[in-house]
């Protein structure tokens, strides 16, 4: 049963449902991306945890609850398990993980949920090429206008 009001808009309700679904799936998607990164990385999970600990200690930022300033391999394993709902990685832990692995792909689900994509170096080259091409066409058009005025 649905309660209607004078201000009810079906499109707005559908948009809220879409946002709710995106938010509900966000953490499992982030964890899954972190897990894939860890599986495909040259470093073992122990070394990734050690790097995260070094980053945490040198920054003075805690990555997990409690007083601990280190990331244990068990904690990292909990963060990487997509089905685990009890131990989500903090935003700082996610960023430290990306720093430790030098891989930004775990940020992808978070950014896509907000309508943003990660731009690769290749994407930047195409963007810069497109900008240069547009600038060249504008310059050519201006040159033709100047020639016509002569």
ChimeraX commands (.cxc) that place a marker at each C-alpha (Angstrom):
marker #1 position 0.00,0.00,0.00 radius 0.5
marker #1 position 1.31,3.41,-0.94 radius 0.5
marker #1 position 0.31,6.64,0.72 radius 0.5
marker #1 position -0.02,9.51,-1.69 radius 0.5
marker #1 position 0.27,13.14,-0.82 radius 0.5
marker #1 position -0.24,16.29,-2.81 radius 0.5
marker #1 position 3.54,16.43,-3.22 radius 0.5
marker #1 position 4.13,12.85,-4.37 radius 0.5
marker #1 position 6.13,12.44,-7.54 radius 0.5
marker #1 position 6.67,8.96,-8.93 radius 0.5
marker #1 position 9.94,9.95,-10.65 radius 0.5
marker #1 position 11.34,11.29,-7.41 radius 0.5
marker #1 position 10.38,8.08,-5.58 radius 0.5
marker #1 position 12.12,6.01,-8.25 radius 0.5
marker #1 position 15.22,8.17,-7.92 radius 0.5
marker #1 position 15.25,7.66,-4.13 radius 0.5
marker #1 position 14.92,3.89,-4.63 radius 0.5
marker #1 position 17.82,3.95,-7.06 radius 0.5
marker #1 position 19.95,5.91,-4.60 radius 0.5
marker #1 position 19.00,3.50,-1.79 radius 0.5
marker #1 position 20.01,0.48,-3.89 radius 0.5
marker #1 position 23.29,2.15,-4.82 radius 0.5
marker #1 position 24.06,2.96,-1.20 radius 0.5
marker #1 position 23.11,-0.54,-0.01 radius 0.5
marker #1 position 25.47,-2.17,-2.50 radius 0.5
marker #1 position 28.30,0.34,-2.05 radius 0.5
marker #1 position 30.29,-1.33,0.74 radius 0.5
marker #1 position 30.17,-4.87,-0.74 radius 0.5
marker #1 position 31.36,-3.42,-4.05 radius 0.5
marker #1 position 34.20,-1.51,-2.38 radius 0.5
marker #1 position 35.24,-4.61,-0.45 radius 0.5
marker #1 position 35.11,-6.72,-3.59 radius 0.5
marker #1 position 37.30,-4.21,-5.45 radius 0.5
marker #1 position 39.75,-4.14,-2.53 radius 0.5
marker #1 position 39.80,-7.95,-2.50 radius 0.5
marker #1 position 40.54,-8.12,-6.26 radius 0.5
marker #1 position 43.31,-5.56,-5.85 radius 0.5
marker #1 position 44.87,-7.56,-3.01 radius 0.5
marker #1 position 44.61,-10.82,-4.97 radius 0.5
marker #1 position 46.26,-9.34,-8.06 radius 0.5
marker #1 position 48.91,-7.36,-6.21 radius 0.5
marker #1 position 52.58,-8.32,-6.03 radius 0.5
marker #1 position 52.55,-7.77,-2.26 radius 0.5
marker #1 position 51.08,-10.30,0.13 radius 0.5
marker #1 position 48.23,-9.28,2.39 radius 0.5
marker #1 position 50.71,-9.19,5.27 radius 0.5
marker #1 position 52.86,-6.64,3.44 radius 0.5
marker #1 position 49.83,-4.60,2.40 radius 0.5
marker #1 position 48.77,-4.48,6.07 radius 0.5
marker #1 position 52.32,-3.46,7.03 radius 0.5
marker #1 position 52.32,-0.64,4.47 radius 0.5
marker #1 position 48.94,0.54,5.72 radius 0.5
marker #1 position 50.33,0.51,9.27 radius 0.5
marker #1 position 53.31,2.62,8.17 radius 0.5
marker #1 position 51.00,5.11,6.48 radius 0.5
marker #1 position 48.75,5.21,9.55 radius 0.5
marker #1 position 51.60,5.74,11.98 radius 0.5
marker #1 position 53.38,8.37,9.91 radius 0.5
marker #1 position 50.14,10.32,9.42 radius 0.5
marker #1 position 48.91,9.90,13.00 radius 0.5
marker #1 position 45.54,8.72,11.66 radius 0.5
marker #1 position 43.88,5.60,13.04 radius 0.5
marker #1 position 42.46,3.31,10.39 radius 0.5
marker #1 position 40.31,1.17,12.67 radius 0.5
marker #1 position 38.32,1.44,15.86 radius 0.5
marker #1 position 40.01,1.24,19.21 radius 0.5
marker #1 position 43.44,2.39,20.27 radius 0.5
marker #1 position 45.46,0.30,17.86 radius 0.5
marker #1 position 47.70,2.12,15.41 radius 0.5
marker #1 position 48.49,-0.97,13.36 radius 0.5
marker #1 position 46.58,-2.89,10.74 radius 0.5
marker #1 position 46.61,-6.61,11.38 radius 0.5
marker #1 position 46.24,-9.09,8.55 radius 0.5
marker #1 position 43.06,-10.42,10.20 radius 0.5
marker #1 position 41.55,-6.94,10.19 radius 0.5
marker #1 position 42.49,-6.46,6.54 radius 0.5
marker #1 position 40.87,-9.82,5.72 radius 0.5
marker #1 position 37.63,-8.67,7.38 radius 0.5
marker #1 position 37.71,-5.42,5.40 radius 0.5
marker #1 position 38.18,-7.33,2.14 radius 0.5
marker #1 position 35.35,-9.83,2.67 radius 0.5
marker #1 position 32.36,-8.58,0.59 radius 0.5
marker #1 position 29.84,-10.53,2.68 radius 0.5
marker #1 position 31.10,-9.22,6.06 radius 0.5
marker #1 position 28.75,-6.49,7.29 radius 0.5
marker #1 position 30.20,-6.19,10.78 radius 0.5
marker #1 position 33.64,-4.75,9.94 radius 0.5
marker #1 position 33.46,-2.10,7.23 radius 0.5
marker #1 position 36.72,-0.32,6.37 radius 0.5
marker #1 position 36.73,3.33,7.30 radius 0.5
marker #1 position 37.21,5.97,4.64 radius 0.5
marker #1 position 40.75,6.47,5.95 radius 0.5
marker #1 position 41.39,2.71,5.70 radius 0.5
marker #1 position 40.14,2.70,2.10 radius 0.5
marker #1 position 42.44,5.58,1.18 radius 0.5
marker #1 position 45.40,4.02,3.00 radius 0.5
marker #1 position 44.74,0.74,1.17 radius 0.5
marker #1 position 44.81,2.58,-2.16 radius 0.5
marker #1 position 48.02,4.33,-1.14 radius 0.5
marker #1 position 49.63,1.07,0.02 radius 0.5
marker #1 position 48.74,-0.79,-3.17 radius 0.5
marker #1 position 49.10,2.24,-5.50 radius 0.5
marker #1 position 45.77,1.18,-7.04 radius 0.5
marker #1 position 42.76,3.50,-7.17 radius 0.5
marker #1 position 40.25,0.94,-8.44 radius 0.5
marker #1 position 38.71,0.35,-4.96 radius 0.5
marker #1 position 37.59,3.99,-5.07 radius 0.5
marker #1 position 35.65,3.28,-8.27 radius 0.5
marker #1 position 32.38,2.11,-6.65 radius 0.5
marker #1 position 32.36,5.14,-4.33 radius 0.5
marker #1 position 32.98,7.57,-7.16 radius 0.5
marker #1 position 30.46,5.91,-9.51 radius 0.5
marker #1 position 27.82,6.12,-6.77 radius 0.5
marker #1 position 28.33,9.88,-6.93 radius 0.5
marker #1 position 28.32,9.99,-10.73 radius 0.5
marker #1 position 32.09,10.36,-11.12 radius 0.5
marker #1 position 34.62,8.13,-12.92 radius 0.5
marker #1 position 38.36,7.75,-12.44 radius 0.5
marker #1 position 40.32,9.18,-15.34 radius 0.5
marker #1 position 43.28,7.06,-16.43 radius 0.5
marker #1 position 46.43,8.47,-17.99 radius 0.5
marker #1 position 45.16,7.30,-21.38 radius 0.5
marker #1 position 41.83,9.06,-20.77 radius 0.5
marker #1 position 43.76,12.26,-19.99 radius 0.5
marker #1 position 45.70,11.99,-23.25 radius 0.5
marker #1 position 42.45,11.67,-25.23 radius 0.5
marker #1 position 40.95,14.59,-23.32 radius 0.5
marker #1 position 44.02,16.73,-23.97 radius 0.5
marker #1 position 44.04,15.69,-27.63 radius 0.5
marker #1 position 40.38,16.66,-27.94 radius 0.5
marker #1 position 41.00,20.03,-26.31 radius 0.5
marker #1 position 43.97,20.68,-28.59 radius 0.5
marker #1 position 41.91,19.67,-31.63 radius 0.5
marker #1 position 39.07,22.02,-30.68 radius 0.5
marker #1 position 41.55,24.86,-30.03 radius 0.5
marker #1 position 43.18,24.23,-33.42 radius 0.5
marker #1 position 39.80,24.32,-35.18 radius 0.5
marker #1 position 38.89,27.58,-33.43 radius 0.5
marker #1 position 42.24,29.07,-34.41 radius 0.5
marker #1 position 41.75,27.92,-38.02 radius 0.5
marker #1 position 38.27,29.48,-38.09 radius 0.5
marker #1 position 39.62,32.75,-36.71 radius 0.5
marker #1 position 42.44,32.69,-39.27 radius 0.5
marker #1 position 39.92,32.26,-42.10 radius 0.5
marker #1 position 37.86,35.19,-40.74 radius 0.5
marker #1 position 40.97,37.38,-40.61 radius 0.5
marker #1 position 41.90,36.39,-44.18 radius 0.5
marker #1 position 38.40,37.23,-45.36 radius 0.5
marker #1 position 38.67,40.68,-43.76 radius 0.5
marker #1 position 41.94,41.47,-45.61 radius 0.5
marker link #1:1,2 radius 0.2
marker link #1:2,3 radius 0.2
marker link #1:3,4 radius 0.2
marker link #1:4,5 radius 0.2
marker link #1:5,6 radius 0.2
marker link #1:6,7 radius 0.2
marker link #1:7,8 radius 0.2
marker link #1:8,9 radius 0.2
marker link #1:9,10 radius 0.2
marker link #1:10,11 radius 0.2
marker link #1:11,12 radius 0.2
marker link #1:12,13 radius 0.2
marker link #1:13,14 radius 0.2
marker link #1:14,15 radius 0.2
marker link #1:15,16 radius 0.2
marker link #1:16,17 radius 0.2
marker link #1:17,18 radius 0.2
marker link #1:18,19 radius 0.2
marker link #1:19,20 radius 0.2
marker link #1:20,21 radius 0.2
marker link #1:21,22 radius 0.2
marker link #1:22,23 radius 0.2
marker link #1:23,24 radius 0.2
marker link #1:24,25 radius 0.2
marker link #1:25,26 radius 0.2
marker link #1:26,27 radius 0.2
marker link #1:27,28 radius 0.2
marker link #1:28,29 radius 0.2
marker link #1:29,30 radius 0.2
marker link #1:30,31 radius 0.2
marker link #1:31,32 radius 0.2
marker link #1:32,33 radius 0.2
marker link #1:33,34 radius 0.2
marker link #1:34,35 radius 0.2
marker link #1:35,36 radius 0.2
marker link #1:36,37 radius 0.2
marker link #1:37,38 radius 0.2
marker link #1:38,39 radius 0.2
marker link #1:39,40 radius 0.2
marker link #1:40,41 radius 0.2
marker link #1:41,42 radius 0.2
marker link #1:42,43 radius 0.2
marker link #1:43,44 radius 0.2
marker link #1:44,45 radius 0.2
marker link #1:45,46 radius 0.2
marker link #1:46,47 radius 0.2
marker link #1:47,48 radius 0.2
marker link #1:48,49 radius 0.2
marker link #1:49,50 radius 0.2
marker link #1:50,51 radius 0.2
marker link #1:51,52 radius 0.2
marker link #1:52,53 radius 0.2
marker link #1:53,54 radius 0.2
marker link #1:54,55 radius 0.2
marker link #1:55,56 radius 0.2
marker link #1:56,57 radius 0.2
marker link #1:57,58 radius 0.2
marker link #1:58,59 radius 0.2
marker link #1:59,60 radius 0.2
marker link #1:60,61 radius 0.2
marker link #1:61,62 radius 0.2
marker link #1:62,63 radius 0.2
marker link #1:63,64 radius 0.2
marker link #1:64,65 radius 0.2
marker link #1:65,66 radius 0.2
marker link #1:66,67 radius 0.2
marker link #1:67,68 radius 0.2
marker link #1:68,69 radius 0.2
marker link #1:69,70 radius 0.2
marker link #1:70,71 radius 0.2
marker link #1:71,72 radius 0.2
marker link #1:72,73 radius 0.2
marker link #1:73,74 radius 0.2
marker link #1:74,75 radius 0.2
marker link #1:75,76 radius 0.2
marker link #1:76,77 radius 0.2
marker link #1:77,78 radius 0.2
marker link #1:78,79 radius 0.2
marker link #1:79,80 radius 0.2
marker link #1:80,81 radius 0.2
marker link #1:81,82 radius 0.2
marker link #1:82,83 radius 0.2
marker link #1:83,84 radius 0.2
marker link #1:84,85 radius 0.2
marker link #1:85,86 radius 0.2
marker link #1:86,87 radius 0.2
marker link #1:87,88 radius 0.2
marker link #1:88,89 radius 0.2
marker link #1:89,90 radius 0.2
marker link #1:90,91 radius 0.2
marker link #1:91,92 radius 0.2
marker link #1:92,93 radius 0.2
marker link #1:93,94 radius 0.2
marker link #1:94,95 radius 0.2
marker link #1:95,96 radius 0.2
marker link #1:96,97 radius 0.2
marker link #1:97,98 radius 0.2
marker link #1:98,99 radius 0.2
marker link #1:99,100 radius 0.2
marker link #1:100,101 radius 0.2
marker link #1:101,102 radius 0.2
marker link #1:102,103 radius 0.2
marker link #1:103,104 radius 0.2
marker link #1:104,105 radius 0.2
marker link #1:105,106 radius 0.2
marker link #1:106,107 radius 0.2
marker link #1:107,108 radius 0.2
marker link #1:108,109 radius 0.2
marker link #1:109,110 radius 0.2
marker link #1:110,111 radius 0.2
marker link #1:111,112 radius 0.2
marker link #1:112,113 radius 0.2
marker link #1:113,114 radius 0.2
marker link #1:114,115 radius 0.2
marker link #1:115,116 radius 0.2
marker link #1:116,117 radius 0.2
marker link #1:117,118 radius 0.2
marker link #1:118,119 radius 0.2
marker link #1:119,120 radius 0.2
marker link #1:120,121 radius 0.2
marker link #1:121,122 radius 0.2
marker link #1:122,123 radius 0.2
marker link #1:123,124 radius 0.2
marker link #1:124,125 radius 0.2
marker link #1:125,126 radius 0.2
marker link #1:126,127 radius 0.2
marker link #1:127,128 radius 0.2
marker link #1:128,129 radius 0.2
marker link #1:129,130 radius 0.2
marker link #1:130,131 radius 0.2
marker link #1:131,132 radius 0.2
marker link #1:132,133 radius 0.2
marker link #1:133,134 radius 0.2
marker link #1:134,135 radius 0.2
marker link #1:135,136 radius 0.2
marker link #1:136,137 radius 0.2
marker link #1:137,138 radius 0.2
marker link #1:138,139 radius 0.2
marker link #1:139,140 radius 0.2
marker link #1:140,141 radius 0.2
marker link #1:141,142 radius 0.2
marker link #1:142,143 radius 0.2
marker link #1:143,144 radius 0.2
marker link #1:144,145 radius 0.2
marker link #1:145,146 radius 0.2
marker link #1:146,147 radius 0.2
marker link #1:147,148 radius 0.2
marker link #1:148,149 radius 0.2
marker link #1:149,150 radius 0.2
view
